[in-house]
Amino acid sequence: MTQGPLSPAPSVPAASPRARREGPPIIQAQGVQKHFGSFHALRGVNLEVLPGEVVVIIGPSGSGKSTFIRTLNALDPHDGGQITVDGIPLNGKGNLDAIRREVGMVFQSFNLFPHLTVLENITLAPTRVRRASKADAEKRGLDLLRRVGIEEQAHKYPAQLSGGQQQRVAIARALAMDPKVMLFDEPTSALDPEMIKEVLDVMKELARSGMTMLVVTHEMGFAREVADRILFFDQGNVVEDTTPEAFYQNPQHDRAKAFLSKILGH
């Protein structure tokens, strides 16, 4: 990425977050399969994501949504089909390192190093993997902490922060590697209700900046406001891939209708 940490990409109109993006897909998944023993978790998932798209993935527990995004950087290696990220096929250890440099990931459980300060958590990967100087990595880290609204927490340890602050550190840490794609695996599910908004606000700003994002979440308001597309997973496959408006107003699949009825209470 060439844009600065605080400036949105000028080519992305902030007033139209769901405008269709142009260009070749940055993510391509074809017939992706995944087994955990006898359990068939992914059953031939097909997906293309364009640069700058925000794709929200929803579905019932056990439907394969988190497993799928974890296959995109081989945290759960797929065992069938093909995955390509930014033109790089995910088919071996040599390519895996290249792909992981392009893909940031934020987990529900933060996964910060407790013995490192906030700033040290953020600068660790850029200095070790991208060979950035300590001074450059710290400047970039402080810029990112300012972007997520917690620059004053730079020299504290994770245990001294709220859950919402820790998750914002995790987002800043992922951004420090200048990824082209950000994956979010239920990033607010471990947070108290009052902390959810502060994390979603950071994610909304990131979406407006033009970042390609795949987000597994049950935050339906976020999906309606920010997503270009909603994918509904059921039993290991995508059964709906449509706009938020179409999904909320006229879901096509019986499982999607039942899910929405339960989540939205009608």
HUNORUR-V724349 format. One record per helix or strand of 2 or more residues. SS is the DSSP state (helix for helix, strand for strand). FROM is the first residue (numbers start at 1). LEN is the number of residues. If there is no record, write none. Layout:
ss=[SS | SS]
from=[FROM | FROM]
len=[LEN | LEN]
This chain:
ss=[strand | strand | strand | helix | strand | strand | helix | strand | helix | helix | helix | helix | helix | strand | helix | strand | helix | strand | strand | helix | helix]
from=[25 | 39 | 54 | 65 | 80 | 88 | 93 | 103 | 118 | 134 | 151 | 158 | 163 | 181 | 193 | 212 | 220 | 229 | 237 | 244 | 254]
len=[12 | 12 | 6 | 7 | 6 | 2 | 10 | 4 | 11 | 14 | 3 | 3 | 13 | 5 | 16 | 5 | 7 | 6 | 6 | 7 | 11]
